[in-house]
Amino acid sequence: MMMFCCAGCGIAEVDDIKLMQCAACDLVRYCSDGCQKDHMPQHKKDCKKRAAELRDEILFKQPESSHDGDCPICLLPLPIDSRKTILTGCCSKVICDGCNFAYIMRECQGSKAPICPFCRHLTDMSKEEYRRNLMKRIEANDPEAMSHKGFDCESEGDYISAFGYYSKATELGYVEAHFSLSGLYREGQGVEKDEKKEVHHLEEAAIGGHPKARHNLGFVELKNGRHARAVKHLIIAAKLGHDMSVDLLKLCYRDGLVSKEDFAAALRGHQAAADATKSPQREAAEVFRKLGFRKS
């Protein structure tokens, strides 16, 4: 059985002595806060290096799916193109345009009052009713509603309020809000410009499966000359179905920054992600969208 010792004083971990791991790196253990503080000058360099390695292990892990998840009605993966999804005003659910299209077709045939395809509440509400309903969901700590309210505020130029709503949504673990915050930090809207915080929120969103955040990280790394890290980000985003990442990977392949095998694997993953989102209803909705019909 392996015996651990305090990195500061050397005392062994026995029945009546419990050691605590360094929270940042897990490389060493200490018997007290005092030993950890005294040992930190010696440990700091190794700790920082190992902490960065652990962070990268999390950061560069391929997510099983995008942060959007599945449509709650058809249970197929939601398209990452926001033009192909609908946020319901009553229950703050994101559904695919295929399910919305199928509902509209049934509604037209039955001449029924418009109701939400998911929660079945009436959707024929005024802007004021919509805002009241959104605030109710915010008061109930719905992070998706908070993020949507933040988007509304940002669209109206109220960046300080947008920052507040996005920040609260990130505290509740909402991935999209991290991506939105990264944009505010990048542009200095409602908050001072801060590239480190921009990248931090991009990373948090990317870890959560946000393909656009992953793409932006790849672009940042390319700009800073860290090509290997950039390619890793772009491959992950491509395998989540992100078209722009595939386009950027093509340029990287042309310039010799990505191997033929990795590029081919990224293309296969991209195609698989795209195929997983297809359905007859979504294809019909796409035809109607291209003809100029509104989503709802």
Steps between C-alpha positions, in 0.01 A plus 500: 500500500639840400574738787475875443707759682458872555705689240576765760613320815517139379259353754332182377126455460391258773174430681495819703664724237309582182670680213329731251589516132605821328170613350663641186719211386443188716876434487582541869332478840521704817417448865405864561446836335826615657702226330334579168583869533864431596546252214334713231820681380651159413178357362361798308666429163406130489152581630434755227625263230290207621191717547531613136530136389188404694312795353600397148382143562154642571516768231599272211264214577258443211141562622245235409266767362462875473379707794157533337417136566192340346167641389259421787232389252667285232807422718740551209810718555418868456668672202776741605370750244270723709289573190383139519377511859226688685497623859147476636384811682278314747726226640845613376559170320710483186342276236605419146333668204392157377273446801379859477425454130312174562294674768418794269384259229267324745375836629419619149304184430304518824466880516576488872617780726882519498655307789857414594609170339666401828300624802168551312443850640355769276776682311291790373630743764587868491855627552405607851363155580816345359718722721296422811525129428876529444546682831301230681739239367798714600360531853477119501877488426465378141850563351373472142248777566775711662724455199217589262422812704869588484486466122195730489686759710811470284291548184355819652848632588459448876831317542524542878169319553599240241823436690303450821256249351775308319712487816213360705430239232866387501483456878218254434714315245341624178754451220359749248533781755876436525526552125295820521720633782811434293363736236437777754855468633639499146314815397512676837121533514361543851840405638865585438673314217681199641653239268576258785139500616381475140711187452392361839133519406571361154674204664213441742254507210722272290529247783120501513483408130454844338637465142512875426698563819735217401541655154578840653764343724657342193510838331657663808768230517577538129535875546743441788706249302405195707409290199483157665248622757302682231469185290379298801223753562396509135489121470275475806270772364487334157400168657213683671376607156640855481538599133733798546747284692514261205575795270781618729636145529523486120731801510702340780531181295613700199769665712617170648372568853281190520574144389307325225370241748375758751342709225319196358377401847368852555310489170346163587398628842350814349293297255380266775393796715314655206325171415386457861296820483307409183133406482226532234328771707819704528567467128147624426548791741827588324320518165236733646767714667686545171173601336470783751243358741540605862580243770194570710 
